[in-house]
Amino acid sequence: MTTLFLEKRIRRSAVLISIGVLVLLFSLLWKHPLSFMAFLVVGCPLILVGSLLYLYSLATEGTG
């Protein structure tokens, strides 16, 4: 039962990281000054939250 919960958390973090990477790639292709803001305000926090959720799910695996 704990394994399924851990897999859901890891899958959720992978989705967040993937969306963040896609935002970063699209902002690099977009030739506009606001693309830098999209890079910083949307893409980087998505990758950060996904990475932290992944690490948190690994650290609290046995306690849940």
PDBQT receptor file of N, H, CA, C and O in Angstrom, charges set to zero:
ATOM      1  N   MET A   1       0.818  -1.195   0.000  1.00  0.00    +0.000 N 
ATOM      2  CA  MET A   1       0.000   0.000   0.000  1.00  0.00    +0.000 C 
ATOM      3  C   MET A   1       0.859   1.256   0.000  1.00  0.00    +0.000 C 
ATOM      4  O   MET A   1       0.515   2.242  -0.651  1.00  0.00    +0.000 OA
ATOM      5  N   THR A   2       1.977   1.227   0.727  1.00  0.00    +0.000 N 
ATOM      6  H   THR A   2       2.256   0.426   1.256  1.00  0.00    +0.000 HD
ATOM      7  CA  THR A   2       2.863   2.376   0.773  1.00  0.00    +0.000 C 
ATOM      8  C   THR A   2       3.546   2.590  -0.570  1.00  0.00    +0.000 C 
ATOM      9  O   THR A   2       3.822   3.728  -0.952  1.00  0.00    +0.000 OA
ATOM     10  N   THR A   3       3.818   1.514  -1.282  1.00  0.00    +0.000 N 
ATOM     11  H   THR A   3       3.594   0.591  -0.972  1.00  0.00    +0.000 HD
ATOM     12  CA  THR A   3       4.496   1.623  -2.574  1.00  0.00    +0.000 C 
ATOM     13  C   THR A   3       3.630   2.383  -3.580  1.00  0.00    +0.000 C 
ATOM     14  O   THR A   3       4.148   3.184  -4.358  1.00  0.00    +0.000 OA
ATOM     15  N   LEU A   4       2.343   2.143  -3.572  1.00  0.00    +0.000 N 
ATOM     16  H   LEU A   4       1.922   1.491  -2.940  1.00  0.00    +0.000 HD
ATOM     17  CA  LEU A   4       1.468   2.849  -4.497  1.00  0.00    +0.000 C 
ATOM     18  C   LEU A   4       1.438   4.341  -4.196  1.00  0.00    +0.000 C 
ATOM     19  O   LEU A   4       1.440   5.166  -5.109  1.00  0.00    +0.000 OA
ATOM     20  N   PHE A   5       1.411   4.681  -2.913  1.00  0.00    +0.000 N 
ATOM     21  H   PHE A   5       1.410   4.011  -2.172  1.00  0.00    +0.000 HD
ATOM     22  CA  PHE A   5       1.429   6.084  -2.521  1.00  0.00    +0.000 C 
ATOM     23  C   PHE A   5       2.740   6.746  -2.940  1.00  0.00    +0.000 C 
ATOM     24  O   PHE A   5       2.741   7.880  -3.420  1.00  0.00    +0.000 OA
ATOM     25  N   LEU A   6       3.845   6.043  -2.760  1.00  0.00    +0.000 N 
ATOM     26  H   LEU A   6       3.844   5.122  -2.370  1.00  0.00    +0.000 HD
ATOM     27  CA  LEU A   6       5.151   6.566  -3.169  1.00  0.00    +0.000 C 
ATOM     28  C   LEU A   6       5.211   6.731  -4.680  1.00  0.00    +0.000 C 
ATOM     29  O   LEU A   6       5.742   7.726  -5.174  1.00  0.00    +0.000 OA
ATOM     30  N   GLU A   7       4.676   5.770  -5.414  1.00  0.00    +0.000 N 
ATOM     31  H   GLU A   7       4.245   4.961  -5.013  1.00  0.00    +0.000 HD
ATOM     32  CA  GLU A   7       4.672   5.876  -6.874  1.00  0.00    +0.000 C 
ATOM     33  C   GLU A   7       3.828   7.049  -7.353  1.00  0.00    +0.000 C 
ATOM     34  O   GLU A   7       4.193   7.714  -8.323  1.00  0.00    +0.000 OA
ATOM     35  N   LYS A   8       2.718   7.310  -6.696  1.00  0.00    +0.000 N 
ATOM     36  H   LYS A   8       2.422   6.769  -5.908  1.00  0.00    +0.000 HD
ATOM     37  CA  LYS A   8       1.884   8.457  -7.061  1.00  0.00    +0.000 C 
ATOM     38  C   LYS A   8       2.615   9.769  -6.819  1.00  0.00    +0.000 C 
ATOM     39  O   LYS A   8       2.546  10.688  -7.635  1.00  0.00    +0.000 OA
ATOM     40  N   ARG A   9       3.311   9.849  -5.695  1.00  0.00    +0.000 N 
ATOM     41  H   ARG A   9       3.367   9.102  -5.033  1.00  0.00    +0.000 HD
ATOM     42  CA  ARG A   9       4.080  11.066  -5.410  1.00  0.00    +0.000 C 
ATOM     43  C   ARG A   9       5.201  11.279  -6.419  1.00  0.00    +0.000 C 
ATOM     44  O   ARG A   9       5.414  12.394  -6.893  1.00  0.00    +0.000 OA
ATOM     45  N   ILE A  10       5.913  10.207  -6.744  1.00  0.00    +0.000 N 
ATOM     46  H   ILE A  10       5.739   9.301  -6.359  1.00  0.00    +0.000 HD
ATOM     47  CA  ILE A  10       7.012  10.319  -7.699  1.00  0.00    +0.000 C 
ATOM     48  C   ILE A  10       6.482  10.656  -9.086  1.00  0.00    +0.000 C 
ATOM     49  O   ILE A  10       7.089  11.443  -9.813  1.00  0.00    +0.000 OA
ATOM     50  N   ARG A  11       5.347  10.060  -9.453  1.00  0.00    +0.000 N 
ATOM     51  H   ARG A  11       4.854   9.421  -8.862  1.00  0.00    +0.000 HD
ATOM     52  CA  ARG A  11       4.739  10.372 -10.751  1.00  0.00    +0.000 C 
ATOM     53  C   ARG A  11       4.302  11.839 -10.800  1.00  0.00    +0.000 C 
ATOM     54  O   ARG A  11       4.486  12.504 -11.820  1.00  0.00    +0.000 OA
ATOM     55  N   ARG A  12       3.731  12.344  -9.716  1.00  0.00    +0.000 N 
ATOM     56  H   ARG A  12       3.582  11.805  -8.888  1.00  0.00    +0.000 HD
ATOM     57  CA  ARG A  12       3.316  13.743  -9.647  1.00  0.00    +0.000 C 
ATOM     58  C   ARG A  12       4.520  14.679  -9.764  1.00  0.00    +0.000 C 
ATOM     59  O   ARG A  12       4.441  15.708 -10.434  1.00  0.00    +0.000 OA
ATOM     60  N   SER A  13       5.617  14.331  -9.123  1.00  0.00    +0.000 N 
ATOM     61  H   SER A  13       5.681  13.495  -8.578  1.00  0.00    +0.000 HD
ATOM     62  CA  SER A  13       6.808  15.167  -9.223  1.00  0.00    +0.000 C 
ATOM     63  C   SER A  13       7.405  15.108 -10.627  1.00  0.00    +0.000 C 
ATOM     64  O   SER A  13       7.931  16.105 -11.121  1.00  0.00    +0.000 OA
ATOM     65  N   ALA A  14       7.325  13.952 -11.266  1.00  0.00    +0.000 N 
ATOM     66  H   ALA A  14       6.897  13.142 -10.866  1.00  0.00    +0.000 HD
ATOM     67  CA  ALA A  14       7.830  13.839 -12.642  1.00  0.00    +0.000 C 
ATOM     68  C   ALA A  14       6.998  14.677 -13.600  1.00  0.00    +0.000 C 
ATOM     69  O   ALA A  14       7.537  15.269 -14.535  1.00  0.00    +0.000 OA
ATOM     70  N   VAL A  15       5.691  14.732 -13.375  1.00  0.00    +0.000 N 
ATOM     71  H   VAL A  15       5.253  14.251 -12.616  1.00  0.00    +0.000 HD
ATOM     72  CA  VAL A  15       4.831  15.566 -14.220  1.00  0.00    +0.000 C 
ATOM     73  C   VAL A  15       5.165  17.036 -14.033  1.00  0.00    +0.000 C 
ATOM     74  O   VAL A  15       5.230  17.785 -15.008  1.00  0.00    +0.000 OA
ATOM     75  N   LEU A  16       5.378  17.461 -12.786  1.00  0.00    +0.000 N 
ATOM     76  H   LEU A  16       5.324  16.853 -11.994  1.00  0.00    +0.000 HD
ATOM     77  CA  LEU A  16       5.739  18.858 -12.533  1.00  0.00    +0.000 C 
ATOM     78  C   LEU A  16       7.066  19.224 -13.187  1.00  0.00    +0.000 C 
ATOM     79  O   LEU A  16       7.194  20.295 -13.782  1.00  0.00    +0.000 OA
ATOM     80  N   ILE A  17       8.045  18.346 -13.080  1.00  0.00    +0.000 N 
ATOM     81  H   ILE A  17       7.941  17.476 -12.597  1.00  0.00    +0.000 HD
ATOM     82  CA  ILE A  17       9.347  18.609 -13.682  1.00  0.00    +0.000 C 
ATOM     83  C   ILE A  17       9.239  18.635 -15.201  1.00  0.00    +0.000 C 
ATOM     84  O   ILE A  17       9.865  19.472 -15.852  1.00  0.00    +0.000 OA
ATOM     85  N   SER A  18       8.454  17.732 -15.767  1.00  0.00    +0.000 N 
ATOM     86  H   SER A  18       7.946  17.053 -15.238  1.00  0.00    +0.000 HD
ATOM     87  CA  SER A  18       8.287  17.708 -17.226  1.00  0.00    +0.000 C 
ATOM     88  C   SER A  18       7.606  18.971 -17.741  1.00  0.00    +0.000 C 
ATOM     89  O   SER A  18       8.018  19.527 -18.760  1.00  0.00    +0.000 OA
ATOM     90  N   ILE A  19       6.576  19.423 -17.051  1.00  0.00    +0.000 N 
ATOM     91  H   ILE A  19       6.242  18.971 -16.224  1.00  0.00    +0.000 HD
ATOM     92  CA  ILE A  19       5.914  20.666 -17.447  1.00  0.00    +0.000 C 
ATOM     93  C   ILE A  19       6.876  21.842 -17.327  1.00  0.00    +0.000 C 
ATOM     94  O   ILE A  19       6.892  22.728 -18.182  1.00  0.00    +0.000 OA
ATOM     95  N   GLY A  20       7.675  21.847 -16.265  1.00  0.00    +0.000 N 
ATOM     96  H   GLY A  20       7.661  21.127 -15.571  1.00  0.00    +0.000 HD
ATOM     97  CA  GLY A  20       8.661  22.912 -16.100  1.00  0.00    +0.000 C 
ATOM     98  C   GLY A  20       9.697  22.924 -17.210  1.00  0.00    +0.000 C 
ATOM     99  O   GLY A  20      10.080  23.989 -17.695  1.00  0.00    +0.000 OA
ATOM    100  N   VAL A  21      10.148  21.755 -17.611  1.00  0.00    +0.000 N 
ATOM    101  H   VAL A  21       9.837  20.891 -17.216  1.00  0.00    +0.000 HD
ATOM    102  CA  VAL A  21      11.126  21.677 -18.703  1.00  0.00    +0.000 C 
ATOM    103  C   VAL A  21      10.508  22.144 -20.020  1.00  0.00    +0.000 C 
ATOM    104  O   VAL A  21      11.160  22.830 -20.808  1.00  0.00    +0.000 OA
ATOM    105  N   LEU A  22       9.249  21.770 -20.257  1.00  0.00    +0.000 N 
ATOM    106  H   LEU A  22       8.720  21.213 -19.618  1.00  0.00    +0.000 HD
ATOM    107  CA  LEU A  22       8.581  22.232 -21.466  1.00  0.00    +0.000 C 
ATOM    108  C   LEU A  22       8.412  23.748 -21.481  1.00  0.00    +0.000 C 
ATOM    109  O   LEU A  22       8.580  24.381 -22.523  1.00  0.00    +0.000 OA
ATOM    110  N   VAL A  23       8.084  24.330 -20.337  1.00  0.00    +0.000 N 
ATOM    111  H   VAL A  23       7.947  23.816 -19.490  1.00  0.00    +0.000 HD
ATOM    112  CA  VAL A  23       7.970  25.791 -20.253  1.00  0.00    +0.000 C 
ATOM    113  C   VAL A  23       9.320  26.437 -20.527  1.00  0.00    +0.000 C 
ATOM    114  O   VAL A  23       9.394  27.450 -21.223  1.00  0.00    +0.000 OA
ATOM    115  N   LEU A  24      10.383  25.862 -19.988  1.00  0.00    +0.000 N 
ATOM    116  H   LEU A  24      10.323  25.040 -19.423  1.00  0.00    +0.000 HD
ATOM    117  CA  LEU A  24      11.715  26.411 -20.225  1.00  0.00    +0.000 C 
ATOM    118  C   LEU A  24      12.093  26.320 -21.700  1.00  0.00    +0.000 C 
ATOM    119  O   LEU A  24      12.665  27.260 -22.253  1.00  0.00    +0.000 OA
ATOM    120  N   LEU A  25      11.781  25.205 -22.334  1.00  0.00    +0.000 N 
ATOM    121  H   LEU A  25      11.317  24.441 -21.885  1.00  0.00    +0.000 HD
ATOM    122  CA  LEU A  25      12.107  25.068 -23.754  1.00  0.00    +0.000 C 
ATOM    123  C   LEU A  25      11.320  26.042 -24.618  1.00  0.00    +0.000 C 
ATOM    124  O   LEU A  25      11.875  26.657 -25.529  1.00  0.00    +0.000 OA
ATOM    125  N   PHE A  26      10.025  26.186 -24.335  1.00  0.00    +0.000 N 
ATOM    126  H   PHE A  26       9.574  25.687 -23.595  1.00  0.00    +0.000 HD
ATOM    127  CA  PHE A  26       9.226  27.123 -25.117  1.00  0.00    +0.000 C 
ATOM    128  C   PHE A  26       9.648  28.561 -24.871  1.00  0.00    +0.000 C 
ATOM    129  O   PHE A  26       9.600  29.382 -25.787  1.00  0.00    +0.000 OA
ATOM    130  N   SER A  27      10.059  28.880 -23.652  1.00  0.00    +0.000 N 
ATOM    131  H   SER A  27      10.098  28.213 -22.908  1.00  0.00    +0.000 HD
ATOM    132  CA  SER A  27      10.494  30.253 -23.390  1.00  0.00    +0.000 C 
ATOM    133  C   SER A  27      11.835  30.548 -24.065  1.00  0.00    +0.000 C 
ATOM    134  O   SER A  27      12.123  31.698 -24.395  1.00  0.00    +0.000 OA
ATOM    135  N   LEU A  28      12.647  29.523 -24.268  1.00  0.00    +0.000 N 
ATOM    136  H   LEU A  28      12.413  28.589 -23.999  1.00  0.00    +0.000 HD
ATOM    137  CA  LEU A  28      13.902  29.743 -24.990  1.00  0.00    +0.000 C 
ATOM    138  C   LEU A  28      13.668  29.938 -26.483  1.00  0.00    +0.000 C 
ATOM    139  O   LEU A  28      14.452  30.612 -27.152  1.00  0.00    +0.000 OA
ATOM    140  N   LEU A  29      12.598  29.354 -27.007  1.00  0.00    +0.000 N 
ATOM    141  H   LEU A  29      11.961  28.807 -26.463  1.00  0.00    +0.000 HD
ATOM    142  CA  LEU A  29      12.287  29.512 -28.432  1.00  0.00    +0.000 C 
ATOM    143  C   LEU A  29      11.530  30.804 -28.726  1.00  0.00    +0.000 C 
ATOM    144  O   LEU A  29      11.532  31.280 -29.862  1.00  0.00    +0.000 OA
ATOM    145  N   TRP A  30      10.894  31.364 -27.725  1.00  0.00    +0.000 N 
ATOM    146  H   TRP A  30      10.893  30.977 -26.803  1.00  0.00    +0.000 HD
ATOM    147  CA  TRP A  30      10.056  32.550 -27.893  1.00  0.00    +0.000 C 
ATOM    148  C   TRP A  30      10.943  33.792 -27.885  1.00  0.00    +0.000 C 
ATOM    149  O   TRP A  30      11.720  33.984 -26.950  1.00  0.00    +0.000 OA
ATOM    150  N   LYS A  31      10.842  34.620 -28.891  1.00  0.00    +0.000 N 
ATOM    151  H   LYS A  31      10.210  34.464 -29.651  1.00  0.00    +0.000 HD
ATOM    152  CA  LYS A  31      11.678  35.816 -29.022  1.00  0.00    +0.000 C 
ATOM    153  C   LYS A  31      10.912  37.039 -28.513  1.00  0.00    +0.000 C 
ATOM    154  O   LYS A  31      10.436  37.855 -29.302  1.00  0.00    +0.000 OA
ATOM    155  N   HIS A  32      10.799  37.154 -27.214  1.00  0.00    +0.000 N 
ATOM    156  H   HIS A  32      11.185  36.491 -26.573  1.00  0.00    +0.000 HD
ATOM    157  CA  HIS A  32      10.083  38.271 -26.616  1.00  0.00    +0.000 C 
ATOM    158  C   HIS A  32      10.678  38.530 -25.233  1.00  0.00    +0.000 C 
ATOM    159  O   HIS A  32      11.150  37.594 -24.587  1.00  0.00    +0.000 OA
ATOM    160  N   PRO A  33      10.664  39.774 -24.768  1.00  0.00    +0.000 N 
ATOM    161  CA  PRO A  33      11.208  40.042 -23.433  1.00  0.00    +0.000 C 
ATOM    162  C   PRO A  33      10.470  39.315 -22.305  1.00  0.00    +0.000 C 
ATOM    163  O   PRO A  33      11.065  39.022 -21.267  1.00  0.00    +0.000 OA
ATOM    164  N   LEU A  34       9.194  39.024 -22.497  1.00  0.00    +0.000 N 
ATOM    165  H   LEU A  34       8.711  39.262 -23.339  1.00  0.00    +0.000 HD
ATOM    166  CA  LEU A  34       8.453  38.322 -21.460  1.00  0.00    +0.000 C 
ATOM    167  C   LEU A  34       8.821  36.843 -21.363  1.00  0.00    +0.000 C 
ATOM    168  O   LEU A  34       8.444  36.170 -20.404  1.00  0.00    +0.000 OA
ATOM    169  N   SER A  35       9.547  36.342 -22.339  1.00  0.00    +0.000 N 
ATOM    170  H   SER A  35       9.854  36.889 -23.118  1.00  0.00    +0.000 HD
ATOM    171  CA  SER A  35       9.944  34.941 -22.273  1.00  0.00    +0.000 C 
ATOM    172  C   SER A  35      10.905  34.698 -21.106  1.00  0.00    +0.000 C 
ATOM    173  O   SER A  35      10.908  33.615 -20.520  1.00  0.00    +0.000 OA
ATOM    174  N   PHE A  36      11.711  35.692 -20.772  1.00  0.00    +0.000 N 
ATOM    175  H   PHE A  36      11.708  36.571 -21.248  1.00  0.00    +0.000 HD
ATOM    176  CA  PHE A  36      12.600  35.556 -19.624  1.00  0.00    +0.000 C 
ATOM    177  C   PHE A  36      11.792  35.489 -18.333  1.00  0.00    +0.000 C 
ATOM    178  O   PHE A  36      12.144  34.748 -17.416  1.00  0.00    +0.000 OA
ATOM    179  N   MET A  37      10.711  36.259 -18.261  1.00  0.00    +0.000 N 
ATOM    180  H   MET A  37      10.424  36.861 -19.006  1.00  0.00    +0.000 HD
ATOM    181  CA  MET A  37       9.855  36.212 -17.075  1.00  0.00    +0.000 C 
ATOM    182  C   MET A  37       9.138  34.859 -16.978  1.00  0.00    +0.000 C 
ATOM    183  O   MET A  37       8.978  34.317 -15.885  1.00  0.00    +0.000 OA
ATOM    184  N   ALA A  38       8.717  34.329 -18.103  1.00  0.00    +0.000 N 
ATOM    185  H   ALA A  38       8.847  34.770 -18.991  1.00  0.00    +0.000 HD
ATOM    186  CA  ALA A  38       8.100  32.999 -18.089  1.00  0.00    +0.000 C 
ATOM    187  C   ALA A  38       9.120  31.953 -17.645  1.00  0.00    +0.000 C 
ATOM    188  O   ALA A  38       8.787  31.013 -16.924  1.00  0.00    +0.000 OA
ATOM    189  N   PHE A  39      10.358  32.127 -18.080  1.00  0.00    +0.000 N 
ATOM    190  H   PHE A  39      10.629  32.891 -18.666  1.00  0.00    +0.000 HD
ATOM    191  CA  PHE A  39      11.437  31.230 -17.689  1.00  0.00    +0.000 C 
ATOM    192  C   PHE A  39      11.612  31.239 -16.171  1.00  0.00    +0.000 C 
ATOM    193  O   PHE A  39      11.681  30.185 -15.538  1.00  0.00    +0.000 OA
ATOM    194  N   LEU A  40      11.683  32.457 -15.589  1.00  0.00    +0.000 N 
ATOM    195  H   LEU A  40      11.627  33.313 -16.103  1.00  0.00    +0.000 HD
ATOM    196  CA  LEU A  40      11.949  32.583 -14.158  1.00  0.00    +0.000 C 
ATOM    197  C   LEU A  40      10.728  32.339 -13.281  1.00  0.00    +0.000 C 
ATOM    198  O   LEU A  40      10.831  31.677 -12.248  1.00  0.00    +0.000 OA
ATOM    199  N   VAL A  41       9.581  32.862 -13.677  1.00  0.00    +0.000 N 
ATOM    200  H   VAL A  41       9.497  33.400 -14.516  1.00  0.00    +0.000 HD
ATOM    201  CA  VAL A  41       8.418  32.845 -12.796  1.00  0.00    +0.000 C 
ATOM    202  C   VAL A  41       7.619  31.552 -12.909  1.00  0.00    +0.000 C 
ATOM    203  O   VAL A  41       6.985  31.138 -11.939  1.00  0.00    +0.000 OA
ATOM    204  N   VAL A  42       7.637  30.909 -14.069  1.00  0.00    +0.000 N 
ATOM    205  H   VAL A  42       8.152  31.245 -14.857  1.00  0.00    +0.000 HD
ATOM    206  CA  VAL A  42       6.823  29.706 -14.249  1.00  0.00    +0.000 C 
ATOM    207  C   VAL A  42       7.686  28.448 -14.303  1.00  0.00    +0.000 C 
ATOM    208  O   VAL A  42       7.430  27.490 -13.573  1.00  0.00    +0.000 OA
ATOM    209  N   GLY A  43       8.693  28.443 -15.149  1.00  0.00    +0.000 N 
ATOM    210  H   GLY A  43       8.901  29.221 -15.743  1.00  0.00    +0.000 HD
ATOM    211  CA  GLY A  43       9.468  27.225 -15.383  1.00  0.00    +0.000 C 
ATOM    212  C   GLY A  43      10.337  26.798 -14.215  1.00  0.00    +0.000 C 
ATOM    213  O   GLY A  43      10.304  25.640 -13.799  1.00  0.00    +0.000 OA
ATOM    214  N   CYS A  44      11.105  27.723 -13.691  1.00  0.00    +0.000 N 
ATOM    215  H   CYS A  44      11.131  28.664 -14.029  1.00  0.00    +0.000 HD
ATOM    216  CA  CYS A  44      12.018  27.376 -12.596  1.00  0.00    +0.000 C 
ATOM    217  C   CYS A  44      11.291  26.928 -11.323  1.00  0.00    +0.000 C 
ATOM    218  O   CYS A  44      11.710  25.944 -10.714  1.00  0.00    +0.000 OA
ATOM    219  N   PRO A  45      10.218  27.607 -10.898  1.00  0.00    +0.000 N 
ATOM    220  CA  PRO A  45       9.504  27.098  -9.713  1.00  0.00    +0.000 C 
ATOM    221  C   PRO A  45       8.864  25.726  -9.917  1.00  0.00    +0.000 C 
ATOM    222  O   PRO A  45       8.791  24.939  -8.974  1.00  0.00    +0.000 OA
ATOM    223  N   LEU A  46       8.400  25.428 -11.129  1.00  0.00    +0.000 N 
ATOM    224  H   LEU A  46       8.459  26.068 -11.896  1.00  0.00    +0.000 HD
ATOM    225  CA  LEU A  46       7.839  24.101 -11.372  1.00  0.00    +0.000 C 
ATOM    226  C   LEU A  46       8.899  23.018 -11.200  1.00  0.00    +0.000 C 
ATOM    227  O   LEU A  46       8.637  21.973 -10.605  1.00  0.00    +0.000 OA
ATOM    228  N   ILE A  47      10.076  23.267 -11.714  1.00  0.00    +0.000 N 
ATOM    229  H   ILE A  47      10.289  24.116 -12.197  1.00  0.00    +0.000 HD
ATOM    230  CA  ILE A  47      11.160  22.289 -11.566  1.00  0.00    +0.000 C 
ATOM    231  C   ILE A  47      11.596  22.189 -10.103  1.00  0.00    +0.000 C 
ATOM    232  O   ILE A  47      11.881  21.097  -9.612  1.00  0.00    +0.000 OA
ATOM    233  N   LEU A  48      11.645  23.310  -9.422  1.00  0.00    +0.000 N 
ATOM    234  H   LEU A  48      11.413  24.197  -9.821  1.00  0.00    +0.000 HD
ATOM    235  CA  LEU A  48      12.034  23.311  -8.007  1.00  0.00    +0.000 C 
ATOM    236  C   LEU A  48      11.019  22.551  -7.159  1.00  0.00    +0.000 C 
ATOM    237  O   LEU A  48      11.403  21.731  -6.325  1.00  0.00    +0.000 OA
ATOM    238  N   VAL A  49       9.738  22.813  -7.358  1.00  0.00    +0.000 N 
ATOM    239  H   VAL A  49       9.425  23.480  -8.035  1.00  0.00    +0.000 HD
ATOM    240  CA  VAL A  49       8.701  22.122  -6.584  1.00  0.00    +0.000 C 
ATOM    241  C   VAL A  49       8.696  20.633  -6.908  1.00  0.00    +0.000 C 
ATOM    242  O   VAL A  49       8.549  19.807  -6.007  1.00  0.00    +0.000 OA
ATOM    243  N   GLY A  50       8.852  20.283  -8.171  1.00  0.00    +0.000 N 
ATOM    244  H   GLY A  50       8.971  20.954  -8.903  1.00  0.00    +0.000 HD
ATOM    245  CA  GLY A  50       8.908  18.869  -8.538  1.00  0.00    +0.000 C 
ATOM    246  C   GLY A  50      10.093  18.154  -7.920  1.00  0.00    +0.000 C 
ATOM    247  O   GLY A  50       9.969  17.017  -7.466  1.00  0.00    +0.000 OA
ATOM    248  N   SER A  51      11.229  18.809  -7.900  1.00  0.00    +0.000 N 
ATOM    249  H   SER A  51      11.329  19.733  -8.269  1.00  0.00    +0.000 HD
ATOM    250  CA  SER A  51      12.426  18.199  -7.298  1.00  0.00    +0.000 C 
ATOM    251  C   SER A  51      12.269  18.051  -5.789  1.00  0.00    +0.000 C 
ATOM    252  O   SER A  51      12.639  17.024  -5.220  1.00  0.00    +0.000 OA
ATOM    253  N   LEU A  52      11.719  19.078  -5.143  1.00  0.00    +0.000 N 
ATOM    254  H   LEU A  52      11.418  19.912  -5.606  1.00  0.00    +0.000 HD
ATOM    255  CA  LEU A  52      11.527  19.002  -3.697  1.00  0.00    +0.000 C 
ATOM    256  C   LEU A  52      10.480  17.954  -3.323  1.00  0.00    +0.000 C 
ATOM    257  O   LEU A  52      10.633  17.262  -2.317  1.00  0.00    +0.000 OA
ATOM    258  N   LEU A  53       9.428  17.831  -4.117  1.00  0.00    +0.000 N 
ATOM    259  H   LEU A  53       9.304  18.393  -4.935  1.00  0.00    +0.000 HD
ATOM    260  CA  LEU A  53       8.433  16.795  -3.860  1.00  0.00    +0.000 C 
ATOM    261  C   LEU A  53       9.037  15.408  -4.028  1.00  0.00    +0.000 C 
ATOM    262  O   LEU A  53       8.724  14.500  -3.258  1.00  0.00    +0.000 OA
ATOM    263  N   TYR A  54       9.883  15.238  -5.009  1.00  0.00    +0.000 N 
ATOM    264  H   TYR A  54      10.136  15.975  -5.635  1.00  0.00    +0.000 HD
ATOM    265  CA  TYR A  54      10.565  13.958  -5.214  1.00  0.00    +0.000 C 
ATOM    266  C   TYR A  54      11.447  13.621  -4.012  1.00  0.00    +0.000 C 
ATOM    267  O   TYR A  54      11.394  12.506  -3.494  1.00  0.00    +0.000 OA
ATOM    268  N   LEU A  55      12.249  14.574  -3.575  1.00  0.00    +0.000 N 
ATOM    269  H   LEU A  55      12.292  15.480  -3.996  1.00  0.00    +0.000 HD
ATOM    270  CA  LEU A  55      13.129  14.317  -2.439  1.00  0.00    +0.000 C 
ATOM    271  C   LEU A  55      12.338  14.082  -1.159  1.00  0.00    +0.000 C 
ATOM    272  O   LEU A  55      12.708  13.231  -0.350  1.00  0.00    +0.000 OA
ATOM    273  N   TYR A  56      11.255  14.826  -0.969  1.00  0.00    +0.000 N 
ATOM    274  H   TYR A  56      10.954  15.517  -1.626  1.00  0.00    +0.000 HD
ATOM    275  CA  TYR A  56      10.417  14.639   0.210  1.00  0.00    +0.000 C 
ATOM    276  C   TYR A  56       9.763  13.265   0.207  1.00  0.00    +0.000 C 
ATOM    277  O   TYR A  56       9.662  12.618   1.250  1.00  0.00    +0.000 OA
ATOM    278  N   SER A  57       9.322  12.821  -0.957  1.00  0.00    +0.000 N 
ATOM    279  H   SER A  57       9.403  13.346  -1.804  1.00  0.00    +0.000 HD
ATOM    280  CA  SER A  57       8.680  11.508  -1.019  1.00  0.00    +0.000 C 
ATOM    281  C   SER A  57       9.689  10.394  -0.748  1.00  0.00    +0.000 C 
ATOM    282  O   SER A  57       9.324   9.368  -0.173  1.00  0.00    +0.000 OA
ATOM    283  N   LEU A  58      10.917  10.568  -1.140  1.00  0.00    +0.000 N 
ATOM    284  H   LEU A  58      11.213  11.401  -1.607  1.00  0.00    +0.000 HD
ATOM    285  CA  LEU A  58      11.931   9.563  -0.831  1.00  0.00    +0.000 C 
ATOM    286  C   LEU A  58      12.330   9.589   0.638  1.00  0.00    +0.000 C 
ATOM    287  O   LEU A  58      12.598   8.544   1.231  1.00  0.00    +0.000 OA
ATOM    288  N   ALA A  59      12.369  10.782   1.224  1.00  0.00    +0.000 N 
ATOM    289  H   ALA A  59      12.151  11.630   0.742  1.00  0.00    +0.000 HD
ATOM    290  CA  ALA A  59      12.791  10.899   2.624  1.00  0.00    +0.000 C 
ATOM    291  C   ALA A  59      11.730  10.374   3.581  1.00  0.00    +0.000 C 
ATOM    292  O   ALA A  59      12.064   9.853   4.645  1.00  0.00    +0.000 OA
ATOM    293  N   THR A  60      10.460  10.503   3.221  1.00  0.00    +0.000 N 
ATOM    294  H   THR A  60      10.188  10.927   2.357  1.00  0.00    +0.000 HD
ATOM    295  CA  THR A  60       9.397  10.066   4.115  1.00  0.00    +0.000 C 
ATOM    296  C   THR A  60       8.752   8.767   3.653  1.00  0.00    +0.000 C 
ATOM    297  O   THR A  60       7.579   8.525   3.934  1.00  0.00    +0.000 OA
ATOM    298  N   GLU A  61       9.492   7.943   2.959  1.00  0.00    +0.000 N 
ATOM    299  H   GLU A  61      10.446   8.140   2.730  1.00  0.00    +0.000 HD
ATOM    300  CA  GLU A  61       8.938   6.702   2.411  1.00  0.00    +0.000 C 
ATOM    301  C   GLU A  61       8.491   5.737   3.512  1.00  0.00    +0.000 C 
ATOM    302  O   GLU A  61       7.398   5.177   3.430  1.00  0.00    +0.000 OA
ATOM    303  N   GLY A  62       9.293   5.542   4.507  1.00  0.00    +0.000 N 
ATOM    304  H   GLY A  62      10.181   5.996   4.574  1.00  0.00    +0.000 HD
ATOM    305  CA  GLY A  62       8.986   4.554   5.518  1.00  0.00    +0.000 C 
ATOM    306  C   GLY A  62       8.093   5.057   6.643  1.00  0.00    +0.000 C 
ATOM    307  O   GLY A  62       7.627   4.261   7.459  1.00  0.00    +0.000 OA
ATOM    308  N   THR A  63       7.846   6.355   6.701  1.00  0.00    +0.000 N 
ATOM    309  H   THR A  63       8.224   7.001   6.038  1.00  0.00    +0.000 HD
ATOM    310  CA  THR A  63       7.065   6.899   7.821  1.00  0.00    +0.000 C 
ATOM    311  C   THR A  63       5.583   6.946   7.546  1.00  0.00    +0.000 C 
ATOM    312  O   THR A  63       4.803   7.091   8.488  1.00  0.00    +0.000 OA
ATOM    313  N   GLY A  64       5.144   6.828   6.280  1.00  0.00    +0.000 N 
ATOM    314  H   GLY A  64       5.778   6.710   5.516  1.00  0.00    +0.000 HD
ATOM    315  CA  GLY A  64       3.744   6.994   5.938  1.00  0.00    +0.000 C 
ATOM    316  C   GLY A  64       2.953   5.779   6.172  1.00  0.00    +0.000 C 
ATOM    317  O   GLY A  64       1.746   5.771   5.926  1.00  0.00    +0.000 OA
TER     318      GLY A  64
